[in-house]
Amino acid sequence: MEEYIEEALAVSHIRPSMSPATEGFFFVGKKDGGLHPCIHYRGLNAITVRYPYPLPLVPVALEQLRGARFFTKLDLRSAYNLVRIREGDKWKTAFHTTHGHYEYLVMPFGLTSAPAVFQSLINAVFQDILGKWVIAYIDDILVYLTSLEEHVRHVWAVLSGLQQNHLYMKPEKCEFHRTTITFLGYVISRQGVEMDLTKLCGWPVDLLTAGLNPGDCAGVTKPMAPILRYPDPDLPFVVEVDASSSGIGSVLSQRHGVPGKLHPCAFFSRKLTAAETNYDVANRELLFIKVMLEEWRHWLEGARHPFLVLTNHHNLEYLRSTKCLNPRQARWALFFTQFEFLVTYRLGTKNSKADALSRQFEAQSEPSQPDLILPAAGILAPV
C-alpha cells in the first residue's frame, strides 16, 4: 500500500486531502496475479446521479465479426486513471489509509458511473469506425478484418488515434494479427465464437460425483467442436424453445451446408421468477415464446425470412388462431405481431438442447410450499 501511495503521488493521481468525506481503501486480485487498488464508494454511489451512457451489448458486438479472418486485441493501461476529475468534485473521492488521507485527481475504480464515462470517451475516439472494423468495450479494443494487409493499416490507424488522445496500452496484454484470439471471455476465430475452455476447467463442479476424472479436463474438452457460428442474415433462423417448472431455455440456430444441419448461433436460459412459477401451462408456454423474442429481437424482428419455432408443446401450434385471450395474453399477442414466424411441434426427445437449458435451474429451486386456504389459527378443534 505504501508503494502504491508513493507512486500515485509521484504521477499526480492523488493528493493529500482535507475533505470531510472518506472511504476505506483496499486491493483486489488481478488476473495476472497483481493487485488492483479499489475503494468501496458505497455512500457516494448511493447519492450519485448516474450517467446513463450505455455499454455495448456483448452478443451484438460479437455478431459484427462475421466474415473476419484477422484480429488484433488492445488493452489500455490504467484506463480509468486517464480521465481527470473536475475541480470542485475531487474532494468527494477522498479515502484513508494507515499513511494518511488522500483524494483522487483522476477517475478511480469503484465509482458507479466510471464504466459509462470511459465508454463514452472511447466511443468518441473511434466514432467513425466503431462497428465497421473496431469493437471497443470499455478498455478492451478489438480490430478485425478479412484482409491481412488492410488489417495492418487499420491497426496503425487505431494506434495513432489512441496516441493522439493520450491513451496508452499495456503491450504485454496486446495481441496482434491473430487468426484466433480471446476477447471478453470468448475464443474468436473465422469459424465463429467458442467458449474459453480454460474457464470450463475452473467450474466449481464436483467432477468425482459426475463420474469424471478431475485431472482429465483436457481430455474431455479436446473433442468438443466449435460451439457458435456467427448469425447470417441471409439465412433463415430456427429457434428451439422449452420451458420447465423452473426455467426457460432456447437455442437460436441456422442450417449450414448439406444436408443443412442445424448449427447454434446463440444459447439463452433463465430462471423463472416467483410470480412466473405460478402461471398456468398456457401462460407459461406463451411466456417462453415472448422471452425468446425479446432476447433475440435484433435478429428476428424484420428478418429476411420467416423463422421457425420448434417446441414440444402442441398448444403453441395454435398460437395465432386462439380467440379467447386474457389481458396478459392479449398484450403478448400484440407483441408477437411484430415478428413473422411459424410454430411447429417437435418431439421432446428431439428437443434436448433447449430442454437441458430449461432444466438446469431445477436443482436450485426450493421445494414449493402448498398454498394455505385458511391459516392454522383460523381452524377450530372439532366439537
Steps between C-alpha positions, in 0.01 A plus 500: 500500500781740586658433159171575320449827692853616416459420130153659478629819664799509264285481184233739637222244520428594864579780742471551877143592592315713753163362384226433758422180308696176513476135399711194569774392260587142405646284223337229290680229306556532124510221241875542455560452873547869575292720730239750395426806720132538580282716724149404605317828426174369644382829648608712202347261245170496689450875446663531156285590199608222266629570151265298275743441212447140378767232492517284185296178501762226477290257287418778254865608485619146428249462218685776312798266457340282233741454211806640682824298474757708688473647847705737716422555869613814684477555875533850646723567797326633814206604284290679760802693626528661156191712577551811714248598769350848482624747760236535769412129490834354605425520874217250451751225410691525829628183665716412797781255563737443789727755330255789479196658335501548121271586210514408131589738218409233243198270475546205737350153484186457706295801387158396373521700177865425421432227237244717318726807505796311356281328240379839379863614471617199301193518275578865424856405403382228259161640400569476125615137500304330781301207364691510170827339602538592868323386818568690822372370833625744766879443493496190275536576128476251213598577140368249245509465121513248216819616324829485693657790308201725565478376859858615569417849368190518718696396809742786437205739464361385836838535669536852359155594630589375846829690501336824387259475793774408751363149553770240557509121490646211696719325238511177700120465470471588130486247216557591136383351168363172640263258328373381839475727803338517843279805551251575779517139619436344158734332252444670163606374158385497140281198578305667779487557874599232750496477875841545664564142613742615770198645678315170464785325680466750785129441564427409865349164407551180694649305211538188709126494567443551128713195428784696338868500577578858614849471353367413155326830419712542188394156382135588549515835318733400214233335280255789544422669167465879467169589663367819345484627143454865411136568404457544125210737417471340155401164650172420681512456877371204699421542870476200734312581821394322816373587847516291816345562840806705596651660190498593133745377237547596136746447214533727196625298201546506124544224244847482343639275231342189355262351609454813706580394854388744769795682654449724807562875483401581859372339819272658758353389830368656817326401819129566540408770749284416799196650326568313175510164676132557585400536134275229364626285212352722228655819637835334561514371143432848365752648743798316360409605144485863618829481690675342202375771263619773738845343537567472124281782380788670319532194275142375473298820457502588132697186406523439125335159536222382732662305783394166640427437870540136608322402822380183668177675610214418261286795612744756359427386145167681538659816640379734223147356473397504868191717551465515879788688661536643847648853535857374541474272198347781295800726574741227402305417184529864393878477550512180293351682199833682455661172393444263209536142619349152493461271800531126451490207740813299571531184707647566844770239436625711207486828692784407734709819473224739604371247754840475671526880520157535658556227760838617627323708768304211652772416751509865611125528551368473851216251546173683465280537805129422473277808492289527816130563455455571870773576754544248778382756756164516323422129538313387813521159658199275432213541750 
